[in-house]
Amino acid sequence: MNASDRTPADLLRSALAADPGRPFITFYDDATGERVELSVATFANWVAKTANLLQGDLAAEPGDRLALLLPAHWQSAVWLMACHSVGVAVEIGGDPAAAGLVVSGPDTLEEARACTGERVALALRPLGGRFPQPPAGFMDYAVEVPSQGDRFAPFVPVDPDAPALAVDGLELSAAELVARARAEAAELGLDSGARLLSALAYDSWPGLASGLYAPLASGGSVVLCRNLAQLADGGLEKRAESERVTHRSL
């Protein structure tokens, strides 16, 4: 990654320029048997589409606050990076009533209804599938995002010193987030080509760092596992071998 990168969106652009075809996120849900692998280019395309949805259809602006009510999931990582691309401040598990926008999974819809601004719902079904019946009062992400543009340009450049992320009492600007991601990558021993298996939730900095930011900052990749406790005995070692895992956060 480039030393001049000051925002998470900068890190993603550098990763895309360096090697767009390499795997970036490999996601497993052991409750459903789902496996999804996204290259840097595919992930960046999802981010661009989501950022266009956020900036265009949802009229989000830099400094707006978004409550993210999603588990550790590849689509959660997409939403985080889309917010960083627009300059929207993300609060993990934030109070929807205090946020201008909310993005919710299927298990937190009632809580999310407290948001008086824009509401987006994700079914979190395999292959990014839509809700069988769209929840009333919410935009169904899977319905709206495919038609969005594949390239994104913010209306206003993202300020590295503006708030970017709040999680578990920690608040970081975009530049601070990048610095912490680099420090976390060094502490975990990640470098270019490292492949980190993470089963940590996205409700804390360690989980977010292992599941997204540290691999991005180091030029590595992540095998993101949800519901790992439902994996059969011996399955973890088989997965680590098949996915060529070099590091673990469990």
C-alpha positions as CSV (number, residue, x, y, z in Angstrom):
1,M,0.0,0.0,0.0
2,N,1.1,3.6,-0.6
3,A,2.5,5.6,2.3
4,S,0.5,8.6,1.1
5,D,-2.9,6.8,1.6
6,R,-4.8,8.8,4.2
7,T,-8.3,7.3,3.9
8,P,-9.7,3.8,3.7
9,A,-10.9,4.6,0.2
10,D,-7.3,5.5,-0.7
11,L,-6.2,2.0,0.6
12,L,-8.8,0.3,-1.7
13,R,-7.7,2.3,-4.7
14,S,-4.1,1.3,-4.0
15,A,-5.1,-2.3,-3.7
16,L,-7.0,-2.1,-7.0
17,A,-4.0,-0.6,-8.7
18,A,-1.6,-3.1,-7.3
19,D,-3.4,-6.4,-8.1
20,P,-7.1,-6.2,-9.0
21,G,-7.5,-10.0,-9.6
22,R,-6.2,-11.3,-6.3
23,P,-8.7,-12.6,-3.7
24,F,-9.6,-10.1,-1.0
25,I,-12.5,-11.4,1.0
26,T,-13.6,-15.0,1.1
27,F,-16.8,-15.3,3.2
28,Y,-18.2,-18.4,4.8
29,D,-21.5,-18.7,6.7
30,D,-21.5,-22.1,8.4
31,A,-25.2,-21.8,9.3
32,T,-26.1,-21.8,5.6
33,G,-23.1,-23.4,3.8
34,E,-22.5,-20.2,1.9
35,R,-19.1,-19.4,0.4
36,V,-18.4,-16.2,-1.5
37,E,-15.0,-15.1,-2.9
38,L,-14.5,-11.5,-3.9
39,S,-11.4,-10.3,-5.7
40,V,-10.2,-6.8,-5.1
41,A,-11.8,-5.8,-8.3
42,T,-15.1,-7.4,-7.5
43,F,-15.2,-6.0,-4.0
44,A,-14.3,-2.5,-5.4
45,N,-17.2,-2.8,-7.9
46,W,-19.6,-3.6,-5.1
47,V,-18.2,-0.6,-3.1
48,A,-18.6,1.7,-6.1
49,K,-22.2,0.6,-6.7
50,T,-23.1,1.0,-3.0
51,A,-21.4,4.4,-2.8
52,N,-23.4,5.6,-5.8
53,L,-26.6,4.4,-4.1
54,L,-25.6,6.1,-0.9
55,Q,-24.6,9.4,-2.5
56,G,-27.2,9.5,-5.3
57,D,-30.4,7.7,-4.3
58,L,-30.0,8.3,-0.5
59,A,-28.6,11.8,-0.8
60,A,-26.0,11.1,1.8
61,E,-23.3,13.8,2.3
62,P,-19.9,14.0,4.1
63,G,-20.5,14.3,7.8
64,D,-23.8,12.4,7.8
65,R,-24.0,9.6,10.4
66,L,-25.1,6.1,9.5
67,A,-26.0,3.4,12.0
68,L,-24.8,0.1,10.7
69,L,-26.7,-2.9,12.2
70,L,-25.1,-5.7,10.4
71,P,-23.0,-8.8,11.5
72,A,-19.6,-9.7,10.2
73,H,-20.4,-10.3,6.5
74,W,-18.9,-9.5,3.1
75,Q,-21.8,-7.0,2.5
76,S,-21.0,-5.3,5.8
77,A,-17.5,-4.7,4.6
78,V,-18.9,-3.3,1.3
79,W,-21.1,-0.8,3.2
80,L,-18.2,0.3,5.5
81,M,-16.0,1.1,2.5
82,A,-18.9,2.7,0.6
83,C,-19.4,5.1,3.6
84,H,-15.7,5.8,3.7
85,S,-15.8,6.6,-0.1
86,V,-18.6,9.2,0.4
87,G,-17.3,10.6,3.7
88,V,-20.3,9.3,5.8
89,A,-19.4,8.5,9.4
90,V,-20.4,5.0,10.3
91,E,-21.5,4.0,13.8
92,I,-21.4,0.2,14.3
93,G,-24.5,-0.8,16.2
94,G,-25.4,2.9,16.6
95,D,-28.7,4.2,17.8
96,P,-30.9,4.5,14.7
97,A,-33.0,7.2,16.3
98,A,-29.9,9.4,16.4
99,A,-28.7,8.7,12.9
100,G,-29.6,10.2,9.6
101,L,-29.5,6.8,7.9
102,V,-29.7,3.2,9.0
103,V,-28.6,0.0,7.3
104,S,-30.0,-3.2,8.9
105,G,-29.9,-6.9,8.6
106,P,-33.1,-9.0,8.9
107,D,-32.7,-9.5,12.6
108,T,-32.7,-5.8,13.6
109,L,-35.5,-4.3,11.4
110,E,-37.7,-3.4,14.4
111,E,-34.8,-1.5,16.1
112,A,-33.9,0.2,12.8
113,R,-37.4,1.6,12.4
114,A,-36.5,4.2,15.0
115,C,-34.5,6.0,12.3
116,T,-36.5,8.9,10.8
117,G,-34.2,9.2,7.8
118,E,-33.4,6.7,5.1
119,R,-33.6,3.0,5.9
120,V,-31.9,0.2,3.9
121,A,-32.4,-3.5,4.6
122,L,-30.2,-6.4,3.7
123,A,-31.6,-9.9,3.6
124,L,-28.0,-11.3,3.9
125,R,-29.1,-14.3,1.8
126,P,-26.6,-16.4,-0.2
127,L,-25.4,-14.7,-3.4
128,G,-26.7,-11.3,-2.1
129,G,-30.3,-12.3,-2.6
130,R,-33.3,-10.1,-2.0
131,F,-36.0,-10.4,0.6
132,P,-38.9,-12.7,-0.4
133,Q,-41.2,-9.9,0.8
134,P,-39.6,-6.4,1.1
135,P,-39.9,-5.1,4.6
136,A,-42.2,-2.1,4.8
137,G,-40.5,1.2,5.2
138,F,-37.1,0.0,3.9
139,M,-35.2,0.1,0.7
140,D,-34.2,-3.5,-0.3
141,Y,-30.5,-3.2,-1.0
142,A,-30.4,-6.3,-3.3
143,V,-33.1,-4.8,-5.5
144,E,-31.6,-1.3,-5.8
145,V,-27.8,-1.8,-6.0
146,P,-27.4,-3.8,-9.2
147,S,-28.5,-0.9,-11.4
148,Q,-26.0,1.5,-9.8
149,G,-22.9,2.7,-11.7
150,D,-19.7,0.7,-11.6
151,R,-17.5,3.8,-11.0
152,F,-17.8,6.2,-8.2
153,A,-16.6,9.8,-7.7
154,P,-17.5,11.7,-4.6
155,F,-19.2,15.1,-5.0
156,V,-16.9,16.4,-2.3
157,P,-13.4,15.0,-1.6
158,V,-13.3,13.0,1.6
159,D,-11.6,14.8,4.5
160,P,-9.0,12.6,6.2
161,D,-9.6,14.4,9.4
162,A,-13.3,14.0,9.5
163,P,-15.1,11.3,11.6
164,A,-15.2,8.0,9.8
165,L,-15.9,5.2,12.3
166,A,-17.3,4.8,15.8
167,V,-17.3,1.3,17.4
168,D,-17.6,0.2,21.0
169,G,-16.7,3.6,22.4
170,L,-13.8,4.2,19.9
171,E,-14.1,7.1,17.4
172,L,-11.7,7.5,14.5
173,S,-11.2,9.9,11.7
174,A,-10.4,8.5,8.3
175,A,-6.7,9.2,8.8
176,E,-6.7,7.7,12.3
177,L,-8.5,4.6,11.0
178,V,-5.8,4.1,8.3
179,A,-3.0,4.5,10.9
180,R,-4.6,2.1,13.3
181,A,-5.2,-0.4,10.5
182,R,-1.5,-0.3,9.6
183,A,-0.5,-0.7,13.3
184,E,-2.9,-3.6,13.7
185,A,-1.5,-5.3,10.5
186,A,2.0,-5.0,11.9
187,E,0.9,-6.4,15.3
188,L,-0.7,-9.3,13.6
189,G,2.3,-9.9,11.4
190,L,0.5,-9.3,8.2
191,D,2.3,-8.4,5.0
192,S,1.5,-8.5,1.3
193,G,0.1,-12.0,0.5
194,A,-0.9,-12.8,4.1
195,R,-4.2,-14.6,4.4
196,L,-6.0,-14.0,7.7
197,L,-8.9,-16.2,8.9
198,S,-11.1,-14.2,11.2
199,A,-14.1,-15.4,13.1
200,L,-14.4,-12.2,15.2
201,A,-17.7,-10.2,15.1
202,Y,-17.8,-6.7,13.6
203,D,-18.9,-5.2,16.9
204,S,-15.4,-4.2,18.1
205,W,-12.2,-2.7,16.7
206,P,-10.3,-6.1,16.8
207,G,-13.1,-7.7,14.8
208,L,-13.2,-4.9,12.2
209,A,-9.4,-4.8,12.0
210,S,-9.0,-8.5,11.5
211,G,-12.1,-8.8,9.3
212,L,-11.4,-5.9,6.9
213,Y,-9.0,-3.0,7.7
214,A,-5.7,-4.8,8.6
215,P,-5.7,-7.1,5.5
216,L,-6.6,-4.1,3.3
217,A,-3.8,-2.0,4.8
218,S,-1.2,-4.7,4.4
219,G,-2.0,-5.9,0.9
220,G,-3.3,-9.2,2.3
221,S,-6.7,-10.9,2.3
222,V,-9.2,-12.2,4.8
223,V,-11.2,-15.4,5.1
224,L,-14.2,-14.1,7.0
225,C,-16.2,-16.8,8.9
226,R,-19.6,-16.3,10.4
227,N,-21.2,-19.0,12.6
228,L,-17.9,-20.9,12.8
229,A,-19.2,-22.7,15.9
230,Q,-21.5,-24.7,13.6
231,L,-18.5,-26.1,11.6
232,A,-18.0,-29.8,12.0
233,D,-15.1,-31.2,14.0
234,G,-11.9,-30.9,12.1
235,G,-13.5,-28.5,9.6
236,L,-11.4,-25.5,10.7
237,E,-8.1,-27.1,9.9
238,K,-9.4,-28.3,6.6
239,R,-10.6,-24.8,5.8
240,A,-7.3,-23.2,6.8
241,E,-5.5,-25.7,4.6
242,S,-7.7,-25.3,1.6
243,E,-7.8,-21.5,1.9
244,R,-4.0,-21.3,2.5
245,V,-4.5,-19.4,5.7
246,T,-1.3,-17.9,7.2
247,H,-2.8,-16.1,10.2
248,R,-5.8,-16.5,12.5
249,S,-8.1,-14.3,14.7
250,L,-10.5,-16.5,16.6
